[in-house]
Amino acid sequence: PAMTNTRHQVVVTGIGLVTSLGVGREAHRDQLMAGTTPARVTDSESFAPYTVHPLPEIDWSAQIPRRGDQRQMENWQRLGVYAAGLALDDAGLKGDLDACASMDMIVSAGGGERDIDVDTLIVEESRRRNDREQLLIEKLTTELRPTLFLAQLSNLLAGNISIVHKVTGSSRTLMGEEGAGISAVETGFARIAAGQSTHCLVGGAFVSERVDMLMVMEAIQGLGKDASAPFWSADGNANGMNLGTAGAFLVLESLEHAQARGAHIYARLDAVLGDRGSRETDRLEQRLTRLADDTGASGGGEDTVVFSGASGYPELSARERAFLQSRFPEAPRRTVGALFGHSLEAHFPTAVALACLALDDDAPVSPFAPGEDAVTSAAANTAIVTSIGHVRGEGIARLTRMS
C-alpha cells in the first residue's frame, strides 16, 4: 500500500508462547493469573554449576506435522516454528492461505548450535600437535559437513516458518541478542503504524540447554553459580544470569484489519522503541529516560505493571532496577528473568506476550520474584515492557488494555 500520513493503531491478536513453565498461552495464563507465583522450573544438574530453565515436554508434530521438516531443524528452530504456529492458531489465521501469503514476518534469531563433539575433538588433538593450521585443514575436510552449516543459518527459522505455516509475505531476520528481539517487535509495529503492513508475525526463540551458549556467557563471568540464590540479592543487586528457554511469537495487526475479521484483541501496542550505545557514567540512564519519554512510559499507579527484562548481570540489573523504581514508583514490577530465565533474542517478545496476557485478564498478575515484585490487587490497564541487553541494546514498549 502507498504510504499515507494516517497512523494506524496496532493491536496484538495472536500469542504463541512456550517457556519452561509450559506450552501455549493458556498454560501460562492459568499459572500467572492465579494469584500465587508459580514454581520455577529449572535444571541445575545437567550443566552444573549453572542453572538453566529447560524446554518443556513438547509434541513437535502438533505444529510441525512432517517428520522430514522436524528432522532438518535443531531444537531452537523447532521451538520457533512451533511458537509461530501457536500464534497463527491463536489469531485464527492458521491455514488461511490468503492471509498468510500477505503476512509480513520479522524474526529475531541467534546463530545455530555448534557441533560440540567436533569442537572437543579439535581441542583435544591440538593439545598433542604443534602443526595446528594443518590440523584444522584436516578436520575441516573430514569432520565438518557443508550441509551442517547450511542448517545453522539464522534466517532458516523464518524459512522454516514459511515452509511449514505458509507465511510468505516479506521476511526479515534480525541478529544481535536482546536488541534483535526489541527490533523485531519495533519494526513490525512501525510497519503497521505507517500503513506499510496490515498484519505481521514477530518473535524469536532461544534454547537454554546449549553448552556453547553457556560458554559464551561465562566467558564474561555472567552466569549465576548458586542454584538456590534468588534473582535479586538483599542489597538490590542481581545474582547472575540463568539462561531460559523461550519461544515467543505475536501476531500484530492494524486495528481496522483485526476488527474487519472479528479477531480477539489482547491489547493495543502503543509504542515500541529500541536504542543502543555506551553505558559509561549515566549514559544508560539518560537513554532509558529518553526511551521512556518517547514511548509515553511514565508514572502509573497500581494498574500499571512494569515487566522488567533485567538479565541478572549484577551491577547492570541494579542500575535498571533503580531506574524503574524512580520512573515508576507506584507501579508493581514483574521480573521476567526471575521466573523464566534470560532468553536473549526471545526475551523481549516473551515479555510483550506476558504483558498481553495480563492486559487481557481481569485478575492481577502474580509476582514473578517473590518478596521483590510487589503484590497488587489491581488488574493491569497499562503495561510497560523494558529490556536491557546483557552487553548492549535497550528497549521499552507500552501497551494498553482494549476497553
Summary of the structure (lengths in Angstrom):
residues: 403
radius of gyration: 20.9
end to end distance: 29.2
largest distance: 69.9
contacts: 1477
relative contact order: 0.18
helix: 38%
strand: 20%
